[in-house]
Amino acid sequence: MNEKAYFPAIDGLRLLASLNIVMLHLSSSAALGYMASWAWILPVVKAPAFAAGLFFILAGFLFASKFNDPDRRMPVIPFMFARIAKLYRLHFAMTVLMFVVLIVKFGGISHLFHPIRSLLLHLTLTWSFVPNLGMELNEPSWSLTGFFICYAVTPFCASHLARIENSRKLWILCGLVFIPGILWGLLFSATSNIGVLPILGDFSNFDVRYRFFHICPFIRVFEYLFGMILFRLYKVGAFEIFRKNYVAGAAQILCLVLLYVSIFTMQSSNVAWNFICHHSVAVAIYGGFVISLTTTKGWLSKIFCIPIVRMIGRASFYPYLIHLPFISIAWAICNLNTPLATVGFLIFIYTVSTLYQKHKDHMRMLKKKAHSLPVPTGV
């Protein structure tokens, strides 16, 4: 059986991506108004530089590393239920909490047909298919839909990719997985004058159209597959050059510069390019970033491998799931538009998330110990 790989610096990258998305939603809630004059940093937050696509690449990369044995049988249903048990309970609690916040905000349960329908869409993980029918009750629910679809294809894809040892075939596959994303961006631009579509909404409205194309779960499968292919390329030795400190460090700087530049290219009047740059081009840069961190070389890897950074980074998907309800609650009790409030809010949600992760780790260890105890025999 192939030995499982471990990449400690990726924990830090998770934290960076999570922080960027939380800051994005703080900004959209008007909690970062004091940053209005920070022209050099605000685009990083609002774009954002590290979008949800990075989480799909990381998930694909890490699951490919866990299931790198072509002969290992991995039943789909148990695997899916294990993933649902890990993520859905927290999503359920946060969605219900956000619904309660809305009831308090609207002053009762009358005239709440739209929020109730939204609640059902979010809890059934179907909101991302018909976003026009529901409110952004707990927006990260769209990503869970995408992840569960990705998990459904993981056993098949992991098994077949693990059998490919030819780097040329892997590079071809690596290029092919970008074609759907590019076509999706072109379609996004081409449907600007299509008008109102049943259920989907008015596609002549940029925000309605963008939300549908941005959160469509099926297109995220290709980002996930990109991550899986990157791991296979790593395993066949395609990235050995990054074992040199100066090469990995230079690649990390280059990826940061390219991400920063790409943010400003999205201000082009070309709608298709804006979408493709924010999604497909950014995804390629994320891939380079991930690979540059796998050898734990380079200056950024050293930062990401700091124990406390890794500890918080391991729990960084939980802040992504919980931050929106807590932003609404925080606004109800204080003025969130101050630097001190921003720092306090981030400390709160990342502390809660890290403690939750530690609790889950502890319970997992207890369960493992219980299963390893010898079974007493009768006398």
PEZI-V582714 format. One record per helix or strand of 2 or more residues. SS is the DSSP state (A for helix, B for strand). FROM is the first residue (numbers start at 1). LEN is the number of residues. Records with the same first field share a line. If there is no record, write none. Layout:
SS=FROM-LEN ; FROM-LEN
//
This chain:
A=9-20 ; 33-3 ; 42-6 ; 53-14 ; 76-31 ; 113-11 ; 131-3 ; 141-21 ; 167-10 ; 179-12 ; 206-10 ; 217-19 ; 240-4 ; 245-21 ; 271-23 ; 299-6 ; 307-8 ; 316-18 ; 339-34
B=196-2 ; 201-2
//
